[in-house]
Amino acid sequence: MRPSFRIALLALALAATLPVQAQDEILSLADQGRRAAWQGRIGDGLRLIEKHIAEHPDDRAARIDRARFLAWRSDYAGAIEALDALGGDDDEMRALRARIHAWLGRRDTALALNAPLFAAHPDDYDTAWTQALAARVGEWPHEALAPLATVTAIKPDARDTRDLAKAVRLPMFSWVGLPWTHSEDSDDIEIDTYGLDGSLRLSQRWRLTAFAQRRETSAPASGPFAPVTGGDHVDEDRGGIGVRLAISPDTSLGGWVGASNMDPGDNETIGRVDLQQRATDSFHYGLRAERDRVGFSPLSLSLGVMRNTFATDLLWSPTLRDRISATLAYDDYSDGNERGGALLDYRHATVRNERIALDLGGQVEWSGYSDQPGNGYYSPERYWRVAPLATSYFPFGQDTGLYLQAALGVQRDETFDNWKRALDVGAELTTGIYSRWQLALRAGYSERINEFGQYDGTSVGLELRYRFCDHRREECPAAAD
């Protein structure tokens, strides 16, 4: 045995007996980074491998791992940029690109990259994993079941397999929920809503939906928002039943019809129909028509004011970091009033790591009514609001997360001499994201000025939801339990 080979064997044997810290001193920076990332210390792994790349800029494997670690901490745009900077494109890079786009929900791009790899290697764990993750996006999540079966057969007990099974079956759940909300404002209007709702998956394309609610709206009997029927409150019982059809992986059509009942004889038909279309990975739109009560106050409810709404919702992602959404709506009121409105929302993915996802952007809102009838709702001729916006998400493990949103800007209508402050803040804590039992807690606060003077309002709510799919057990892989 040559001395150099004997020395190498002795070094390996010694490394095996050393503590982790001492072993890290022997490992290269790249290997230390890989070890840290695989142990869940992704930030440490990224710093180590970036230090290694600074010293060895031609280490292609390390640069691919850097892109992989960026994706692991949800910096998907940064990961794609890292791959683009590397240049070239082989199967390893295409597979990683496909995985990143699947995480982003960009179904078409992910499948275009991954499907040829999956066809060439149908028994490969990683390509099957990506195929399932991408196929679950959209209206036909059942298309992910076949590649999920491959993943489960290869590594049935792996954590990645269990995580994938949870993500794949989540949109295939049926569920029942118990929602409750309470709101009150400086106009002394209080609204409590509680009830029962649910969604039953009948087949791969059809869902049945239903809800039943009790809404209690009150205001002081001596105030401007008291009901014309007397007293200080109006109680409404409402409910509906509907269906949703997944026409294709990119298109769904749904709707519901129901009834709203208040005092004897005050019964109205309510309902909604909507079309959702995912035109491309970067552009989605929805069209909807609704009929419902104008439930801002006991006065508007007791007057029986109804609205017919026609709206479109648009979502455009021009880059992997930027998202622009818009809602355009027209309301036709039964009291002769009409309303046009628009809300434009822009968000830029600013921070992405294991601890926080932070977006910064802004909102522009406009609305205008044709008349100011004084029927218990704010109806300015011209209303504008402009506000910087910040949203953040804090994950607490896979099953719990906290979402925060704040918009502090300015507003004005035709009665204002100048711009006034407008504030909106909200929070939502969700636990059981991938579990059968899910609980969501919500709270919000708004500060405004309107025709009735200084205004502020608060709202709180919760929804307890139970998911099930035992009636379609073939869509509930055991690995997901």
For each residue, the residues with C-beta under 8 A, 3 or more apart:
1: 5 6
2: 5 6
3: 6 7
4: 7 8
5: 1 2 8 9
6: 1 2 3 9 10
7: 3 4 10 11
8: 4 5 11 12
9: 5 6 12 13
10: 6 7 13 14
11: 7 8 14 15 26
12: 8 9 15 16
13: 9 10 16 17
14: 10 11 17 18
15: 11 12 18 23 26
16: 12 13
17: 13 14
18: 14 15 22 23 26
19: 22 23
20: 23 24
21: 24 25
22: 18 19 25 26
23: 15 18 19 20 26 27
24: 20 21 27 32 35
25: 21 22
26: 11 15 18 22 23
27: 23 24 31 32 35
28: 31 32 52
29: 32 33 48 49 51 52 55
30: 33 34 48 49 52 56 59 61 62 65
31: 27 28 34 35
32: 24 27 28 29 35 36 48
33: 29 30 36 37 44 45 46 47 48 49 50 52 62 65 69
34: 30 31 37 38 45 49 65
35: 24 27 31 32 38 39 45
36: 32 33 39 41 42 44 45 48
37: 33 34 40 41 42 44 45 46 49 65 69 72
38: 34 35 45
39: 35 36
40: 37
41: 36 37 44 45
42: 36 37 45 46 69 72 73 353 354
43: 46 47 73 353 354
44: 33 36 37 41 47 48
45: 33 34 35 36 37 38 41 42 48 49 69
46: 33 37 42 43 49 50 66 69 70 73
47: 33 43 44 50 51
48: 29 30 32 33 36 44 45 51 52
49: 29 30 33 34 37 45 46 52 53 62 65 66 69
50: 33 46 47 53 54 66
51: 29 47 48 54 55
52: 28 29 30 33 48 49 55 56 59 62
53: 49 50 56 57 59 62 63 66
54: 50 51 57
55: 29 51 52
56: 30 52 53 59 62
57: 53 54
58:
59: 30 52 53 56 62 63
60: 63 64 86
61: 30 64 65
62: 30 33 49 52 53 56 59 65 66
63: 53 59 60 66 67 82 85 86
64: 60 61 67 68 83 86 92 93 96
65: 30 33 34 37 49 61 62 68 69
66: 46 49 50 53 62 63 69 70 82
67: 63 64 70 71 79 80 82 83 86 96
68: 64 65 71 72 79 96
69: 33 37 42 45 46 49 65 66 72 73
70: 46 66 67 73 75 76 78 79 82
71: 67 68 74 75 76 79 96 99 100 103
72: 37 42 68 69
73: 42 43 46 69 70 352 353 354
74: 71 103 352 353 354 357
75: 70 71 78 79 352 353
76: 70 71 79 80 100 103 104 320 352
77: 80 81 319 320 321 349 352
78: 70 75 81 82 352
79: 67 68 70 71 75 76 82 83 96 100
80: 67 76 77 83 84 97 100 320
81: 77 78 84 85
82: 63 66 67 70 78 79 85 86
83: 64 67 79 80 86 93 96 97
84: 80 81 87
85: 63 81 82
86: 60 63 64 67 82 83 93
87: 84
88: 93
89: 93 94 97
90: 93 94
91: 94 95 117
92: 64 95 96
93: 64 83 86 88 89 90 96 97
94: 89 90 91 97 98 113 114 117
95: 91 92 98 99 113 114 117 126 127 130
96: 64 67 68 71 79 83 92 93 99 100
97: 80 83 89 93 94 100 101 113
98: 94 95 101 102 109 110 111 113 114 117 130 134
99: 71 95 96 102 103 110 114 126 129 130 133
100: 71 76 79 80 96 97 103 104
101: 97 98 104 106 109 110 113 134 281
102: 98 99 105 106 107 110 114 130 133 134 137
103: 71 74 76 99 100 133
104: 76 100 101 110 320
105: 102 137
106: 101 102 109 110 137 281 282
107: 102 110 111 134 135 137 138 249 278 281
108: 111 112 280 281
109: 98 101 106 112 113 281
110: 98 99 101 102 104 106 107 113 114 130 133 134 137
111: 98 107 108 114 115 131 134 135
112: 108 109 115
113: 94 95 97 98 101 109 110 116 117
114: 94 95 98 99 102 110 111 117 118 127 130 131 134
115: 111 112 118 119 131
116: 113 119 120
117: 91 94 95 98 113 114 120 121 124 127
118: 114 115 121 122 124 127 128 130 131 147
119: 115 116 122
120: 116 117
121: 117 118 124 127
122: 118 119 128 150
123: 128 150 154
124: 117 118 121 127 128
125: 128 129 150 151 154 155
126: 95 99 129 130
127: 95 114 117 118 121 124 130 131
128: 118 122 123 124 125 131 132 147 148 150 151 154
129: 99 125 126 132 133 147 151 160 161 164
130: 95 98 99 102 110 114 118 126 127 133 134
131: 111 114 115 118 127 128 134 135 144 147
132: 128 129 135 136 144 145 147 148 151 164 168
133: 99 102 103 110 129 130 136 137 144 164 167 168
134: 98 101 102 107 110 111 114 130 131 137 144
135: 107 111 131 132 140 141 143 144 147
136: 132 133 141 143 144 167 168 171
137: 102 105 106 107 110 133 134 141
138: 107 141 249 250 278
139: 246 247 248 249 250 251 252 276 278
140: 135 143 204 205 246 248 249
141: 135 136 137 138 144 168 171 172
142: 145 172 204 475
143: 135 136 140 146 249
144: 131 132 133 134 135 136 141 147 148 168
145: 132 142 148 149 168 474 475 477
146: 143 149 150
147: 118 128 129 131 132 135 144 150 151
148: 128 132 144 145 151 152 164 165 168 477
149: 145 146 152 153 477
150: 122 123 125 128 146 147 153 154
151: 125 128 129 132 147 148 154 155 161 164
152: 148 149 155 156 161 165 477 479
153: 149 150 156
154: 123 125 128 150 151
155: 125 151 152 158 160 161
156: 152 153 161 479
157: 161
158: 155 161 162
159: 162 163
160: 129 155 163 164
161: 129 151 152 155 156 157 158 164 165 479
162: 158 159 165 166 479 480
163: 159 160 166 167 398
164: 129 132 133 148 151 160 161 167 168
165: 148 152 161 162 168 169 477 479 480
166: 162 163 169 170 434 480
167: 133 136 163 164 170 434
168: 132 133 136 141 144 145 148 164 165 172 477 480
169: 165 166 172 173 469 475 476 477 480
170: 166 167 173 434
171: 136 141
172: 141 142 168 169 201 469 472 475 476
173: 169 170 201 467 468 469
174: 198 199 200 201 467 468 469 471
175: 198 199 465 466 467 468
176: 196 197 198 465 466
177: 196 197 198 463 464 465 466
178: 194 195 196 463 464 465
179: 193 194 195 197 461 462 463
180: 192 193 194 461 462 463
181: 191 192 193 194 442 459 460 461
182: 190 191 192 193 459 460 461
183: 190 191 457 458 459 460
184: 188 189 190 191 457 458 459
185: 188 189 455 456 457 458
186: 454 455 456 457
187: 219 223 224 225 297 452 455
188: 184 185 219 220 223 225
189: 184 185 217 218 219 225 296 297 298
190: 182 183 184 217 218 219
191: 181 182 183 184 215 216 217 218 295
192: 180 181 182 215 216
193: 179 180 181 182 213 214 215 216
194: 178 179 180 181 213 214
195: 178 179 211 212 213 214 239
196: 176 177 178 211 212
197: 176 177 179 209 210 211 212 213
198: 174 175 176 177 209 210 211
199: 174 175 207 208 209
200: 174 207 208 209
201: 172 173 174 206 207 469 472 475
202: 206 207 208
203: 206
204: 140 142 246
205: 140 245 246 247
206: 201 202 203 243 244 245 246
207: 199 200 201 202 243 244 254
208: 199 200 202 241 242 243
209: 197 198 199 200 241 242 243 244 254 256
210: 197 198 239 240 241 242 256
211: 195 196 197 198 239 240 256 258
212: 195 196 197 237 238 239
213: 193 194 195 197 237 238 239
214: 193 194 195 235 236 237
215: 191 192 193 235 236 237 238 295
216: 191 192 193 233 234 235 236
217: 189 190 191 233 234 235 236 295 297 298 301
218: 189 190 191 232 233 234 298
219: 187 188 189 190 223 225 226 227 232 233 297 298 299
220: 188 223 225 226 232
221: 226 230 231 232
222: 226
223: 187 188 219 220 226
224: 187 299 452
225: 187 188 189 219 220 297 298 299 376
226: 219 220 221 222 223 231 232 298 299
227: 219 230 231 232 233 234 298 299 301 302
228: 299 302 303
229: 234 263 302
230: 221 227
231: 221 226 227
232: 218 219 220 221 226 227 298
233: 216 217 218 219 227 298
234: 216 217 218 227 229 262 298 301 302
235: 214 215 216 217 262
236: 214 215 216 217 260 261 262 293 295 301
237: 212 213 214 215 260 261 262
238: 212 213 215 258 259 260 261 270
239: 195 210 211 212 213 258 259
240: 210 211 256 257 258 259 270 271
241: 208 209 210 256 257 258
242: 208 209 210 254 255 256 257 271 272
243: 206 207 208 209 254 255 256
244: 206 207 209 252 253 254 255
245: 205 206 252 253 254
246: 139 140 204 205 206 249 251 252
247: 139 205 251 252 253
248: 139 140 251
249: 107 138 139 140 143 246 278
250: 138 139 277 278 279
251: 139 246 247 248 275 276 277 278
252: 139 244 245 246 247 275 276
253: 244 245 247 273 274 275 276
254: 207 209 242 243 244 245 273 274 276
255: 242 243 244 271 272 273 274
256: 209 210 211 240 241 242 243 271 272
257: 240 241 242 269 270 271
258: 211 238 239 240 241 269 270 271
259: 238 239 240 267 268 269 270
260: 236 237 238 267 268 269 270 292 293
261: 236 237 238 266 267
262: 234 235 236 237 266 267 301 302
263: 229 266
264:
265:
266: 261 262 263 304
267: 259 260 261 262
268: 259 260 293 304 306
269: 257 258 259 260 291
270: 238 240 257 258 259 260 291 292 293
271: 240 242 255 256 257 258 290 291
272: 242 255 256 288 289 290 291 292
273: 253 254 255 288 289
274: 253 254 255 286 287 288 289
275: 251 252 253 286 287 288
276: 139 251 252 253 254 284 285 286
277: 250 251 284 285 286
278: 107 138 139 249 250 251 284
279: 250 283 284 285
280: 108 283
281: 101 106 107 108 109 317
282: 106 316 317 318
283: 279 280 314 315 316 317
284: 276 277 278 279 314 315
285: 276 277 279 312 313 314 315
286: 274 275 276 277 312 313 314
287: 274 275 311 312
288: 272 273 274 275 309 310 311 312 313
289: 272 273 274 308 309 310 311
290: 271 272 307 308 309 311
291: 269 270 271 272 306 307 308 309
292: 260 270 272 295 306 307 309
293: 236 260 268 270 300 301 304 305 306 307
294: 300 301 305 306 307 333 375 376 377
295: 191 215 217 236 292 300 301
296: 189 300 376 377 378
297: 187 189 217 219 225 300 301 376 377
298: 189 217 218 219 225 226 227 232 233 234 301 302 376
299: 219 224 225 226 227 228 302 303 375 376
300: 293 294 295 296 297 303 305 375 376 377
301: 217 227 234 236 262 293 294 295 297 298 304 305 376
302: 227 228 229 234 262 298 299
303: 228 299 300 335 375 376
304: 266 268 293 301 334
305: 293 294 300 301 333 334 335 375 376 377
306: 268 291 292 293 294 333 334
307: 290 291 292 293 294 331 332 333 334
308: 289 290 291 331 332
309: 288 289 290 291 292 329 330 331 332
310: 288 289 329 330
311: 287 288 289 290 327 328 329 330
312: 285 286 287 288 327 328 329
313: 285 286 288 325 326 327
314: 283 284 285 286 325 326 327 328
315: 283 284 285 323 324 325
316: 282 283 323 324 325
317: 281 282 283 320 322 323 324
318: 282 322 324
319: 77 322
320: 76 77 80 104 317 349
321: 77 348 349
322: 317 318 319 346 347 348 349
323: 315 316 317 346 347 348 349
324: 315 316 317 318 344 345 346 347
325: 313 314 315 316 344 345
326: 313 314 342 343 344 345
327: 311 312 313 314 341 342 343
328: 311 312 314 341 342
329: 309 310 311 312 339 340 341 342
330: 309 310 311 338 339 340 341
331: 307 308 309 338 339 340 341
332: 307 308 309 338
333: 294 305 306 307 336 337 338 339
334: 304 305 306 307
335: 303 305 373 375
336: 333 371 373
337: 333 369 370 371 373 375 379
338: 330 331 332 333 369 370 371
339: 329 330 331 333 367 368 369 370 379
340: 329 330 331 367 368
341: 327 328 329 330 331 365 366 367 368
342: 326 327 328 329 364 365 366 367
343: 326 327 363 364 365 366
344: 324 325 326 363 364 365
345: 324 325 326 361 362 363 389
346: 322 323 324 361 362 363 389
347: 322 323 324 359 360 361 389 391
348: 321 322 323 359 360 361
349: 77 320 321 322 323 352 357 359
350: 358 359 360
351: 356 357 358
352: 73 74 75 76 77 78 349 357 358
353: 42 43 73 74 75 356
354: 42 43 73 74 395
355: 394 395
356: 351 353 392 393 394
357: 74 349 351 352 392 393
358: 350 351 352 390 391 392
359: 347 348 349 350 389 390 391 392
360: 347 348 350 388 389 390
361: 345 346 347 348 388 389 390 391
362: 345 346 386 387 388 389 409
363: 343 344 345 346 385 386 387 389 407 409
364: 342 343 344 384 385 386
365: 341 342 343 344 383 384 385 386
366: 341 342 343 382 383 384 385
367: 339 340 341 342 380 383
368: 339 340 341 380 381 382 383
369: 337 338 339 372 379 380 381
370: 337 338 339
371: 336 337 338 379
372: 369 379 380 381 451
373: 335 336 337 379
374:
375: 294 299 300 303 305 335 337
376: 225 294 296 297 298 299 300 301 303 305
377: 294 296 297 300 305
378: 296 450 451 452
379: 337 339 369 371 372 373
380: 367 368 369 372 383 413 414 415 450 451
381: 368 369 372 413 414
382: 366 368 413 414
383: 365 366 367 368 380 411 412 413
384: 364 365 366 411 412 413
385: 363 364 365 366 409 410 411 422
386: 362 363 364 365 409 410 411
387: 362 363 407 408 409 410 422 424
388: 360 361 362 407 408 409
389: 345 346 347 359 360 361 362 363 405 406 407
390: 358 359 360 361 405 406 407
391: 347 358 359 361 403 404 405 406
392: 356 357 358 359 403 404 405
393: 356 357 401 402 403 404
394: 355 356 401 402 404
395: 354 355 398 400 401
396: 400 401 402
397: 400
398: 163 395 433 434
399: 431 432 433 434 435
400: 395 396 397 429 430 431 432 433
401: 393 394 395 396 429 430 433
402: 393 394 396 427 428 429 430
403: 391 392 393 427 428 429 430
404: 391 392 393 394 425 426 427
405: 389 390 391 392 424 425 426 427
406: 389 390 391 424 425 426
407: 363 387 388 389 390 422 423 424 425
408: 387 388 421 422 423 424
409: 362 363 385 386 387 388 421 422 423
410: 385 386 387 419 420 421 422
411: 383 384 385 386 416 419 420 421 422 448 449
412: 383 384 416 418 419 420
413: 380 381 382 383 384 416 450 451
414: 380 381 382
415: 380 451
416: 411 412 413 419 420 449
417:
418: 412
419: 410 411 412 416
420: 410 411 412 416 449
421: 408 409 410 411 447 449
422: 385 387 407 408 409 410 411 447 448 449
423: 407 408 409 445 446 447 448
424: 387 405 406 407 408 444 445 446 447
425: 404 405 406 407 444 445
426: 404 405 406 442 443 444 445
427: 402 403 404 405 442 443 444
428: 402 403 440 441 442 443
429: 400 401 402 403 440 441 442
430: 400 401 402 403 433 438 439 440 441
431: 399 400 438 439
432: 399 400 435 436 437 438 439 465
433: 398 399 400 401 430 438
434: 166 167 170 398 399
435: 399 432 438 467
436: 432 466 467 468
437: 432 464 465 466 467
438: 430 431 432 433 435 464 465 466 467
439: 430 431 432 462 463 464 465
440: 428 429 430 462 463 465
441: 428 429 430 461 462
442: 181 426 427 428 429 459 460 461 462
443: 426 427 428 458 459 460 461
444: 424 425 426 427 458 459 460
445: 423 424 425 426 456 457 458 459
446: 423 424 455 456 457 458
447: 421 422 423 424 455 456
448: 411 422 423 455 456 457
449: 411 416 420 421 422 453 454 455
450: 378 380 413 453 455
451: 372 378 380 413 415
452: 187 224 378 455
453: 449 450
454: 186 449
455: 185 186 187 446 447 448 449 450 452
456: 185 186 445 446 447 448
457: 183 184 185 186 445 446 448
458: 183 184 185 443 444 445 446
459: 181 182 183 184 442 443 444 445
460: 181 182 183 442 443 444
461: 179 180 181 182 441 442 443
462: 179 180 439 440 441 442
463: 177 178 179 180 439 440
464: 177 178 437 438 439
465: 175 176 177 178 432 437 438 439 440
466: 175 176 177 436 437 438
467: 173 174 175 435 436 437 438
468: 173 174 175 436 471
469: 169 172 173 174 201 472 473 475 476
470: 473 476
471: 174 468
472: 172 201 469 475 476
473: 469 470 476
474: 145
475: 142 145 169 172 201 469 472
476: 169 172 469 470 472 473 480 481
477: 145 148 149 152 165 168 169 480
478: 481
479: 152 156 161 162 165
480: 162 165 166 168 169 476 477
481: 476 478
